[in-house]
Structure formats: C-alpha cells, structure tokens
Amino acid sequence: MPAEPRLLLAAEERVRGRVSGVDGNAPVTQHSQHSPATRCGLVAVVGAPNAGKSTLVNALVGQKVAIVSPKAQTTRVRLMGVALEGETQLLLVDTPGIFEPRRRLDRAMVAAAWGGAEGADVIALVVDGKGGLGPKVTEIVGSLKERREPIYLVLNKVDLADKPKLLIHAEKLNAMLPFAETFFVSAQTGDGLPQLKRALAAAMPSGPWHYPEDQVSDASERALAAEVTREQLYLQLHAELPYASVVETEKFSERDDGSAEIHQQILVERVTQRAIVLGKGGARIREIGARARAELAVLLDRPVHLYLHVKVKPGWDEDRGVYRDIGLDWVE
C-alpha cells in the first residue's frame, strides 16, 4: 500500500479507534427495490463555504448533480443527490455554506442550510483539510453540539493538505465535539470515498427506496437548467458580479423533434453589470450560453436550444417572487 493511504488509514484509527466500521471487502449485492434488505436514509452535508460539499455530493452520486466553482457560496438552495451503495439508497442533501449572513439572500441561504439538516439520519460536516480550523468552522461545530443525529466529520481535500496537520485538525475538532465517525477524503481524487460511502450506507435505516434506481437528483429539469447557467456565470465572471445576479428559467418546453427549448433571464442589479455579462459585442453572453448549452445537452441527453437575455432589476434580492422561483424561503 502506498505511503499516503497508509497515513490516512492510520489517522482514522488514531481518531476513531477503527477504520470505517464496515468490511471493505464485503461484496456488493444486486438491488431489489422490494427486498427486505433495502435501506434508505437522508444525509445532510453541511459545512463552511468552499469546503467542497457539492464536489463531495457529486463524487458520491457518481455524476454531476450540484454546480461547483472555486468561489465560495456557489450553492444557494438545498439540492439532493441520490447515490446507491449496494442495497442502500443515500439521499445526500447538499446545503449552502454556513456563514455570517449580511443581507436577506444570505439569511435565506443559511436558513436553507440548517433546514436541509432537519430530519437527517446522519449529518456530515465537511471541513476543508487544507484550509484548517477557522472561526467559521468552530462556530458551526458549536451549533452542532445540541443535535441528536449522528454527526460524521469529513476532512476533505486531503490531496492538498499537509498530512500531519490533518491529524491535529481531527483531534482538535473531536475534542470540541466527539464525532461518531471521522473520515479523511478527497472528493476531487476519490481518496477515502469508498469507506465513507459504505459507512453512510451502513448507518441508514431499513426501508424501501424513495426514488427509482436511475434517478440521481430531486431537481427538476427547469431548476437544473438555471443552475447550469448560473455555474457558468461563476466560472466566467470575476469579483462580486456572480453574487449580484440570479438566473430564472422562464420557459422550458419540448420541441416536436424531442429537443429542449429553454428561455432564461439573468437578473443583475446595475446597468454596468449587464454590460459585463454581455461582453464586447455580446461575446461573453454567447460563450456562457454555448458552454451551458453543451453541458445541458449531456445532462438532459438530448439537443438543447438555450436562449439567454440579461435584465437589470435593482433590488431583485428583495423580491419575494425571485426567492420563490429559485427555491429559497423568504426570511425576515
């Protein structure tokens, strides 16, 4: 075994006294949705912004169900990925990052994060192993102390982190809150994910699956389309503009040839922001549309005709209708 995985396994044993609680060589059985052996449960994935929660959910599901970007606070609403592990269906709730809210949109996002943890069978706290323990992480840990659900600590980005520091982080966090399990993973490379996935599956209650075997998310195609376009805003635009914009899917229909026709509007707060999204001669909006269209064609498994327009709407983040359309509850 290479030195790095050996270090990670040793770290897990040091913190938890055991590796994962499940036999890593156990065979994976074929699924029977009506079998008495089936399990199904909810895993709330929480953490500070940019900890890698969405990347982790995508990796556990095995395909992209949540948008990701290097920028913090990319996830705005509660999204659920559906993963399979043997006879178990894992409902993975990808929540917005938990941070100190400064405006109504921030408060709605944080409320969605904590709301996503309600009714969970397991809460998975994802911590950026490279970033270390900052005030955001310690505040979240403090908020979790009163929770009755089993809480797993998932130290992510181990491929980028200093290995000895990972042990220190794990020990400090477990001193603050004795976690039921501690895992060292890289959602990007897949290191440690099989152990985490098997342990989550073993913790789920017995019961029938909630979704068909081939369903990977609870998001509608309409919502998925808006998220894919918003991801391109985050990836292609800089500074604060993505945070001052929102994507609404106004129309989603199917043409006679089976292709999808999607009309979306991108709301921004100022005229200058509209100019940035459009780009010189409309070059930027065409690139955003082209990349979003290509990804949607793969995700929807059919040709896509995507039409984008940019609208200036000052104070859109104070509009109840916008919150409803993007799936956030209005908060005072």
C-alpha positions as a Markdown table, in Angstrom:
| # | Residue | x | y | z |
|---|---|---|---|---|
| 1 | Met | 0.0 | 0.0 | 0.0 |
| 2 | Pro | 1.4 | 3.5 | -0.9 |
| 3 | Ala | 2.6 | 5.6 | 2.0 |
| 4 | Glu | -0.2 | 8.2 | 1.7 |
| 5 | Pro | -3.2 | 5.9 | 2.0 |
| 6 | Arg | -1.5 | 4.2 | 4.9 |
| 7 | Leu | -1.1 | 7.5 | 6.7 |
| 8 | Leu | -4.8 | 8.3 | 6.2 |
| 9 | Leu | -5.9 | 4.9 | 7.5 |
| 10 | Ala | -3.6 | 5.3 | 10.5 |
| 11 | Ala | -5.1 | 8.7 | 11.1 |
| 12 | Glu | -8.6 | 7.3 | 11.1 |
| 13 | Glu | -7.6 | 4.6 | 13.6 |
| 14 | Arg | -6.0 | 7.1 | 15.8 |
| 15 | Val | -9.1 | 9.4 | 15.9 |
| 16 | Arg | -11.8 | 6.8 | 15.8 |
| 17 | Gly | -10.1 | 3.6 | 17.1 |
| 18 | Arg | -11.2 | 1.8 | 13.9 |
| 19 | Val | -11.1 | 2.4 | 10.1 |
| 20 | Ser | -14.7 | 2.6 | 8.9 |
| 21 | Gly | -16.9 | 0.2 | 10.8 |
| 22 | Val | -17.6 | -1.9 | 7.7 |
| 23 | Asp | -15.8 | -4.6 | 5.9 |
| 24 | Gly | -14.1 | -3.1 | 2.9 |
| 25 | Asn | -14.1 | -6.4 | 1.1 |
| 26 | Ala | -17.8 | -7.1 | 1.6 |
| 27 | Pro | -19.5 | -7.9 | -1.8 |
| 28 | Val | -21.9 | -5.5 | -3.3 |
| 29 | Thr | -25.2 | -7.3 | -3.9 |
| 30 | Gln | -27.7 | -6.7 | -6.7 |
| 31 | His | -30.5 | -4.3 | -5.9 |
| 32 | Ser | -34.1 | -5.4 | -5.4 |
| 33 | Gln | -36.3 | -2.4 | -4.6 |
| 34 | His | -38.7 | -4.6 | -2.7 |
| 35 | Ser | -36.1 | -6.6 | -0.8 |
| 36 | Pro | -36.4 | -6.6 | 3.0 |
| 37 | Ala | -32.6 | -5.8 | 3.0 |
| 38 | Thr | -33.0 | -2.4 | 1.3 |
| 39 | Arg | -32.1 | 0.7 | 3.2 |
| 40 | Cys | -32.8 | 4.4 | 2.6 |
| 41 | Gly | -31.9 | 7.5 | 4.5 |
| 42 | Leu | -31.1 | 11.1 | 4.5 |
| 43 | Val | -27.5 | 12.5 | 4.8 |
| 44 | Ala | -27.3 | 16.3 | 5.4 |
| 45 | Val | -24.0 | 17.6 | 4.0 |
| 46 | Val | -23.1 | 20.8 | 5.9 |
| 47 | Gly | -20.1 | 23.0 | 6.3 |
| 48 | Ala | -18.5 | 26.4 | 5.7 |
| 49 | Pro | -18.4 | 27.9 | 2.2 |
| 50 | Asn | -15.9 | 26.3 | -0.2 |
| 51 | Ala | -15.3 | 23.2 | 1.9 |
| 52 | Gly | -16.1 | 21.0 | -1.1 |
| 53 | Lys | -19.6 | 19.9 | -0.2 |
| 54 | Ser | -21.0 | 20.0 | -3.8 |
| 55 | Thr | -17.9 | 18.2 | -5.2 |
| 56 | Leu | -18.3 | 15.6 | -2.5 |
| 57 | Val | -22.0 | 15.0 | -3.3 |
| 58 | Asn | -21.3 | 14.7 | -7.0 |
| 59 | Ala | -18.5 | 12.2 | -6.3 |
| 60 | Leu | -20.7 | 10.1 | -4.1 |
| 61 | Val | -23.5 | 10.1 | -6.6 |
| 62 | Gly | -21.1 | 9.3 | -9.4 |
| 63 | Gln | -22.1 | 12.2 | -11.7 |
| 64 | Lys | -22.8 | 15.9 | -11.5 |
| 65 | Val | -25.9 | 16.9 | -9.7 |
| 66 | Ala | -24.7 | 20.1 | -8.0 |
| 67 | Ile | -22.8 | 23.0 | -9.5 |
| 68 | Val | -19.3 | 23.7 | -8.4 |
| 69 | Ser | -16.9 | 26.6 | -8.7 |
| 70 | Pro | -13.7 | 27.9 | -7.0 |
| 71 | Lys | -15.8 | 30.7 | -5.5 |
| 72 | Ala | -17.4 | 30.4 | -2.0 |
| 73 | Gln | -21.2 | 30.3 | -1.6 |
| 74 | Thr | -21.8 | 28.8 | -5.0 |
| 75 | Thr | -24.7 | 26.7 | -3.7 |
| 76 | Arg | -27.7 | 28.8 | -2.9 |
| 77 | Val | -30.5 | 26.3 | -2.4 |
| 78 | Arg | -30.9 | 22.8 | -0.9 |
| 79 | Leu | -30.2 | 20.2 | -3.6 |
| 80 | Met | -30.4 | 16.5 | -3.2 |
| 81 | Gly | -28.3 | 13.9 | -4.9 |
| 82 | Val | -29.3 | 10.2 | -4.9 |
| 83 | Ala | -26.5 | 7.7 | -4.5 |
| 84 | Leu | -26.5 | 3.9 | -4.4 |
| 85 | Glu | -24.4 | 1.6 | -2.3 |
| 86 | Gly | -25.4 | -2.0 | -2.7 |
| 87 | Glu | -28.9 | -2.3 | -1.3 |
| 88 | Thr | -28.9 | 1.2 | 0.2 |
| 89 | Gln | -30.1 | 4.5 | -1.3 |
| 90 | Leu | -28.4 | 7.5 | 0.1 |
| 91 | Leu | -30.3 | 10.8 | -0.1 |
| 92 | Leu | -27.5 | 13.4 | 0.0 |
| 93 | Val | -28.7 | 16.9 | 0.8 |
| 94 | Asp | -26.2 | 19.4 | -0.5 |
| 95 | Thr | -26.7 | 22.6 | 1.6 |
| 96 | Pro | -25.5 | 26.1 | 1.1 |
| 97 | Gly | -22.4 | 27.0 | 3.1 |
| 98 | Ile | -23.0 | 28.3 | 6.6 |
| 99 | Phe | -21.6 | 31.7 | 7.2 |
| 100 | Glu | -22.4 | 35.0 | 8.9 |
| 101 | Pro | -25.3 | 36.5 | 6.9 |
| 102 | Arg | -25.2 | 40.2 | 6.0 |
| 103 | Arg | -28.3 | 40.5 | 3.7 |
| 104 | Arg | -31.7 | 38.9 | 3.2 |
| 105 | Leu | -30.3 | 36.5 | 0.5 |
| 106 | Asp | -27.5 | 35.4 | 2.9 |
| 107 | Arg | -30.1 | 34.8 | 5.6 |
| 108 | Ala | -32.2 | 32.7 | 3.3 |
| 109 | Met | -29.2 | 30.6 | 2.2 |
| 110 | Val | -28.1 | 29.9 | 5.8 |
| 111 | Ala | -31.7 | 29.0 | 6.7 |
| 112 | Ala | -31.8 | 26.6 | 3.8 |
| 113 | Ala | -28.5 | 25.1 | 5.1 |
| 114 | Trp | -29.9 | 24.4 | 8.5 |
| 115 | Gly | -33.3 | 23.4 | 7.1 |
| 116 | Gly | -31.6 | 20.8 | 5.0 |
| 117 | Ala | -30.3 | 19.1 | 8.2 |
| 118 | Glu | -33.8 | 18.6 | 9.6 |
| 119 | Gly | -34.9 | 15.0 | 9.7 |
| 120 | Ala | -31.4 | 13.7 | 8.7 |
| 121 | Asp | -30.3 | 10.2 | 9.7 |
| 122 | Val | -26.7 | 11.4 | 9.6 |
| 123 | Ile | -25.1 | 14.9 | 9.5 |
| 124 | Ala | -21.8 | 15.0 | 7.6 |
| 125 | Leu | -19.8 | 18.0 | 8.5 |
| 126 | Val | -17.3 | 18.7 | 5.6 |
| 127 | Val | -14.2 | 20.6 | 6.6 |
| 128 | Asp | -11.5 | 21.9 | 4.2 |
| 129 | Gly | -8.5 | 19.9 | 5.4 |
| 130 | Lys | -6.2 | 22.4 | 3.6 |
| 131 | Gly | -7.8 | 25.5 | 5.0 |
| 132 | Gly | -7.7 | 24.4 | 8.6 |
| 133 | Leu | -9.8 | 25.4 | 11.5 |
| 134 | Gly | -11.1 | 29.0 | 11.3 |
| 135 | Pro | -13.9 | 30.8 | 13.2 |
| 136 | Lys | -16.5 | 29.7 | 10.6 |
| 137 | Val | -15.7 | 26.0 | 11.3 |
| 138 | Thr | -15.6 | 26.3 | 15.0 |
| 139 | Glu | -18.9 | 28.2 | 15.0 |
| 140 | Ile | -20.6 | 25.5 | 13.0 |
| 141 | Val | -19.2 | 22.8 | 15.3 |
| 142 | Gly | -20.6 | 24.8 | 18.3 |
| 143 | Ser | -24.0 | 24.9 | 16.6 |
| 144 | Leu | -24.0 | 21.1 | 16.1 |
| 145 | Lys | -23.4 | 20.3 | 19.8 |
| 146 | Glu | -27.2 | 20.2 | 20.5 |
| 147 | Arg | -28.0 | 18.0 | 17.6 |
| 148 | Arg | -29.2 | 14.4 | 18.3 |
| 149 | Glu | -28.4 | 12.9 | 15.0 |
| 150 | Pro | -25.1 | 11.0 | 14.5 |
| 151 | Ile | -22.5 | 13.5 | 13.1 |
| 152 | Tyr | -19.6 | 12.4 | 10.9 |
| 153 | Leu | -16.6 | 14.6 | 10.4 |
| 154 | Val | -15.3 | 14.6 | 6.8 |
| 155 | Leu | -11.9 | 16.2 | 6.4 |
| 156 | Asn | -11.8 | 17.0 | 2.6 |
| 157 | Lys | -9.1 | 18.0 | 0.2 |
| 158 | Val | -6.5 | 15.6 | 1.8 |
| 159 | Asp | -4.7 | 15.5 | -1.5 |
| 160 | Leu | -3.8 | 19.2 | -1.0 |
| 161 | Ala | -3.4 | 19.3 | 2.8 |
| 162 | Asp | -0.4 | 18.8 | 5.0 |
| 163 | Lys | -0.8 | 15.3 | 6.4 |
| 164 | Pro | 0.5 | 15.8 | 9.9 |
| 165 | Lys | -1.8 | 18.9 | 10.2 |
| 166 | Leu | -4.8 | 16.8 | 9.3 |
| 167 | Leu | -4.3 | 14.7 | 12.4 |
| 168 | Ile | -4.1 | 17.8 | 14.5 |
| 169 | His | -7.3 | 19.2 | 12.9 |
| 170 | Ala | -9.1 | 15.9 | 13.5 |
| 171 | Glu | -8.1 | 15.7 | 17.1 |
| 172 | Lys | -9.0 | 19.4 | 17.9 |
| 173 | Leu | -12.4 | 19.0 | 16.2 |
| 174 | Asn | -13.1 | 15.8 | 18.1 |
| 175 | Ala | -12.1 | 17.5 | 21.3 |
| 176 | Met | -14.7 | 20.1 | 20.6 |
| 177 | Leu | -17.4 | 17.6 | 19.5 |
| 178 | Pro | -17.0 | 13.8 | 19.8 |
| 179 | Phe | -17.9 | 12.8 | 16.2 |
| 180 | Ala | -19.5 | 9.4 | 15.6 |
| 181 | Glu | -17.0 | 8.9 | 12.7 |
| 182 | Thr | -14.1 | 10.7 | 11.2 |
| 183 | Phe | -13.0 | 10.4 | 7.6 |
| 184 | Phe | -10.1 | 11.7 | 5.5 |
| 185 | Val | -11.1 | 12.1 | 1.9 |
| 186 | Ser | -10.5 | 13.9 | -1.4 |
| 187 | Ala | -13.7 | 14.5 | -3.3 |
| 188 | Gln | -11.6 | 15.5 | -6.2 |
| 189 | Thr | -9.4 | 12.4 | -6.5 |
| 190 | Gly | -11.8 | 9.9 | -4.8 |
| 191 | Asp | -9.4 | 9.0 | -2.0 |
| 192 | Gly | -11.3 | 7.7 | 1.0 |
| 193 | Leu | -14.7 | 7.9 | -0.7 |
| 194 | Pro | -15.5 | 4.2 | -0.8 |
| 195 | Gln | -15.0 | 3.9 | 3.0 |
| 196 | Leu | -17.2 | 7.0 | 3.6 |
| 197 | Lys | -19.9 | 5.8 | 1.3 |
| 198 | Arg | -20.0 | 2.3 | 2.9 |
| 199 | Ala | -20.2 | 3.8 | 6.4 |
| 200 | Leu | -23.0 | 6.1 | 5.4 |
| 201 | Ala | -24.9 | 3.2 | 3.9 |
| 202 | Ala | -24.5 | 1.1 | 7.0 |
| 203 | Ala | -25.9 | 3.9 | 9.1 |
| 204 | Met | -29.1 | 4.2 | 7.1 |
| 205 | Pro | -32.4 | 2.7 | 8.4 |
| 206 | Ser | -34.1 | -0.2 | 6.7 |
| 207 | Gly | -36.8 | 0.7 | 4.3 |
| 208 | Pro | -37.8 | 1.0 | 0.7 |
| 209 | Trp | -36.0 | 3.3 | -1.7 |
| 210 | His | -37.6 | 6.7 | -2.3 |
| 211 | Tyr | -36.5 | 7.2 | -5.9 |
| 212 | Pro | -36.2 | 5.0 | -9.0 |
| 213 | Glu | -32.8 | 3.3 | -9.4 |
| 214 | Asp | -31.8 | 5.6 | -12.3 |
| 215 | Gln | -32.7 | 8.9 | -10.7 |
| 216 | Val | -29.7 | 10.9 | -9.4 |
| 217 | Ser | -31.4 | 14.1 | -8.1 |
| 218 | Asp | -34.6 | 15.6 | -6.9 |
| 219 | Ala | -34.1 | 18.7 | -9.0 |
| 220 | Ser | -36.5 | 19.4 | -11.9 |
| 221 | Glu | -35.1 | 19.9 | -15.4 |
| 222 | Arg | -36.2 | 23.5 | -15.1 |
| 223 | Ala | -34.2 | 24.1 | -11.9 |
| 224 | Leu | -31.2 | 22.1 | -13.3 |
| 225 | Ala | -31.1 | 24.4 | -16.3 |
| 226 | Ala | -30.9 | 27.5 | -14.2 |
| 227 | Glu | -28.2 | 26.0 | -12.0 |
| 228 | Val | -26.0 | 25.1 | -15.0 |
| 229 | Thr | -26.2 | 28.6 | -16.5 |
| 230 | Arg | -25.5 | 30.1 | -13.0 |
| 231 | Glu | -22.4 | 27.9 | -12.8 |
| 232 | Gln | -21.1 | 29.5 | -16.0 |
| 233 | Leu | -21.6 | 32.9 | -14.5 |
| 234 | Tyr | -19.5 | 31.9 | -11.6 |
| 235 | Leu | -16.8 | 30.3 | -13.8 |
| 236 | Gln | -16.6 | 33.1 | -16.4 |
| 237 | Leu | -17.2 | 36.3 | -14.4 |
| 238 | His | -15.0 | 37.7 | -11.7 |
| 239 | Ala | -15.2 | 39.6 | -8.4 |
| 240 | Glu | -18.6 | 40.0 | -6.9 |
| 241 | Leu | -20.8 | 40.0 | -10.1 |
| 242 | Pro | -22.0 | 36.4 | -9.8 |
| 243 | Tyr | -23.3 | 37.1 | -6.3 |
| 244 | Ala | -25.2 | 40.1 | -7.6 |
| 245 | Ser | -27.0 | 38.0 | -10.2 |
| 246 | Val | -29.7 | 35.3 | -10.4 |
| 247 | Val | -30.9 | 33.0 | -13.3 |
| 248 | Glu | -34.6 | 32.4 | -13.8 |
| 249 | Thr | -35.9 | 29.8 | -16.3 |
| 250 | Glu | -38.9 | 31.5 | -17.8 |
| 251 | Lys | -39.8 | 28.7 | -20.3 |
| 252 | Phe | -38.8 | 25.0 | -20.6 |
| 253 | Ser | -40.6 | 23.1 | -23.4 |
| 254 | Glu | -40.0 | 20.2 | -25.7 |
| 255 | Arg | -40.0 | 20.6 | -29.5 |
| 256 | Asp | -41.6 | 18.1 | -31.9 |
| 257 | Asp | -38.2 | 16.6 | -32.6 |
| 258 | Gly | -37.6 | 15.8 | -28.9 |
| 259 | Ser | -35.1 | 18.6 | -28.3 |
| 260 | Ala | -35.5 | 21.0 | -25.3 |
| 261 | Glu | -36.1 | 24.7 | -25.8 |
| 262 | Ile | -35.1 | 26.8 | -22.8 |
| 263 | His | -35.5 | 30.5 | -22.2 |
| 264 | Gln | -33.8 | 32.1 | -19.3 |
| 265 | Gln | -33.2 | 35.6 | -17.9 |
| 266 | Ile | -30.2 | 36.7 | -15.9 |
| 267 | Leu | -31.1 | 39.4 | -13.4 |
| 268 | Val | -28.4 | 41.9 | -12.4 |
| 269 | Glu | -28.7 | 44.9 | -10.2 |
| 270 | Arg | -27.0 | 47.6 | -12.3 |
| 271 | Val | -26.6 | 48.6 | -16.0 |
| 272 | Thr | -22.8 | 48.3 | -15.7 |
| 273 | Gln | -23.2 | 44.7 | -14.6 |
| 274 | Arg | -25.4 | 44.0 | -17.6 |
| 275 | Ala | -22.6 | 45.2 | -19.8 |
| 276 | Ile | -20.1 | 42.9 | -18.1 |
| 277 | Val | -22.4 | 39.8 | -18.6 |
| 278 | Leu | -23.0 | 40.7 | -22.3 |
| 279 | Gly | -19.3 | 41.4 | -23.0 |
| 280 | Lys | -17.9 | 43.2 | -26.0 |
| 281 | Gly | -20.3 | 42.7 | -28.9 |
| 282 | Gly | -22.2 | 40.1 | -26.9 |
| 283 | Ala | -19.2 | 37.8 | -26.8 |
| 284 | Arg | -19.4 | 36.9 | -23.1 |
| 285 | Ile | -23.1 | 36.0 | -23.1 |
| 286 | Arg | -22.6 | 33.9 | -26.2 |
| 287 | Glu | -19.8 | 32.0 | -24.5 |
| 288 | Ile | -21.9 | 31.5 | -21.3 |
| 289 | Gly | -24.8 | 30.2 | -23.4 |
| 290 | Ala | -22.6 | 27.9 | -25.5 |
| 291 | Arg | -21.0 | 26.2 | -22.5 |
| 292 | Ala | -24.3 | 25.9 | -20.6 |
| 293 | Arg | -26.0 | 24.5 | -23.7 |
| 294 | Ala | -23.3 | 21.9 | -24.2 |
| 295 | Glu | -23.5 | 20.7 | -20.6 |
| 296 | Leu | -27.3 | 20.7 | -20.5 |
| 297 | Ala | -27.3 | 18.5 | -23.7 |
| 298 | Val | -25.2 | 15.9 | -21.9 |
| 299 | Leu | -27.2 | 16.1 | -18.6 |
| 300 | Leu | -30.6 | 16.0 | -20.4 |
| 301 | Asp | -29.4 | 13.5 | -23.0 |
| 302 | Arg | -31.0 | 15.5 | -25.9 |
| 303 | Pro | -30.3 | 18.5 | -28.0 |
| 304 | Val | -30.8 | 21.9 | -26.3 |
| 305 | His | -31.8 | 25.3 | -27.7 |
| 306 | Leu | -30.9 | 27.8 | -25.0 |
| 307 | Tyr | -31.9 | 31.5 | -25.2 |
| 308 | Leu | -30.4 | 33.9 | -22.7 |
| 309 | His | -31.2 | 37.6 | -22.0 |
| 310 | Val | -29.9 | 39.9 | -19.3 |
| 311 | Lys | -32.3 | 42.2 | -17.4 |
| 312 | Val | -31.4 | 45.0 | -15.0 |
| 313 | Lys | -33.6 | 44.7 | -11.9 |
| 314 | Pro | -32.4 | 46.8 | -9.0 |
| 315 | Gly | -33.2 | 45.1 | -5.7 |
| 316 | Trp | -34.0 | 41.7 | -7.1 |
| 317 | Asp | -32.7 | 40.2 | -3.9 |
| 318 | Glu | -35.6 | 41.9 | -2.1 |
| 319 | Asp | -38.3 | 40.4 | -4.4 |
| 320 | Arg | -40.3 | 37.5 | -2.9 |
| 321 | Gly | -41.1 | 36.2 | -6.4 |
| 322 | Val | -37.4 | 35.7 | -7.1 |
| 323 | Tyr | -36.9 | 33.7 | -3.9 |
| 324 | Arg | -39.8 | 31.5 | -4.8 |
| 325 | Asp | -38.5 | 30.9 | -8.3 |
| 326 | Ile | -35.1 | 29.9 | -7.2 |
| 327 | Gly | -36.3 | 27.7 | -4.4 |
| 328 | Leu | -35.5 | 29.8 | -1.3 |
| 329 | Asp | -37.8 | 30.6 | 1.6 |
| 330 | Trp | -38.4 | 34.3 | 2.3 |
| 331 | Val | -36.9 | 35.3 | 5.6 |
| 332 | Glu | -37.3 | 38.5 | 7.6 |
